[in-house]
Amino acid sequence: MSAQLRYWNLDPLIEKAALGVTELLTNVHRHAKPDKICTVEIEFLLDRLTVSVHDHDPRLPAVVHLEDGPDPLATSGRGLALIEAVSESWGARPQGDAGKVVWFTLPAPSATPVGIPAVPAYGAVGGAAFKEPVPFGDGAEAAETVRGHAATAVRSAVAG
């Protein structure tokens, strides 16, 4: 994930994204049933990074806040509270019999250009036209218009 975030010029988000995805993967390892198979997906759209983990357990997670827990010095049980603290938003989506997706978003630093590095389009003269490359992953690229601006959703998924 760190390499992909560097590719997207999102180096300042690496630490928070790594913390969040580590917490989500730990939850899969500790709690998911019937298996521990999951998929991690990262998406950078406009000025938001979304990290999501899909597992096959349909049970939705619950946040345990420090004031609710019996031991404020406990070394486990606070993963979602950490994600809540470092992320802009987070949530869980049931996927029926397919399990659930737990996700969180991080805002891109204000100095980060929106999108991924551009390269000249085929036939461009003097670099006037640009086309964004498709990153590694599933190769899917979705374009839509948001608030009057064309936006490119860039995704990278890793199955585990």
C-alpha positions, 0 to 999 in steps of 0.5 A: 500500500505504501508504494501505491500511495507514494505513486499517487504522491500521497506520502503524508497519508502513509502512516495513518493509512497503514495504521488503519489497514493494520487495525482492519486486518487485525480485526479480520484475523481475530474475529472473522468467521468462517475464514480469514480471507479478505480483500484490501482496496484503496481508492483515491478520488478527488481529494479523498483516500478510501481504504476498505477491507472486505471479509466473509463474516456478515457480523458488523463491527462495534466501536469500544470507546475508552470510557466504555471499556473496563480497562483503559490500559488494555492492549486490544479492543481499541482498533476501531476507536483508533481508526475513528480518531485518525480518519475523516470518516469510517463505516461498515457496509453489509454485503449480505451472504458475501460478508461486509466491507469496513472502510475509512477515508483520509483527506489528501493534504492540501498541497497534494495535486488531485489525481495521479501523475500525468504523462503526455497523451499520444500525439500531444504537442509540447505536453499540452494534452495529458492523459492519466495512466492506469495504475497496477491493480485490476486496471479499472478506471471510472470517470464521473463528474462531481460538482462540475469537475471531471474526476478519475477514480483510481483503485488498487486491490490486493486479495489476501 
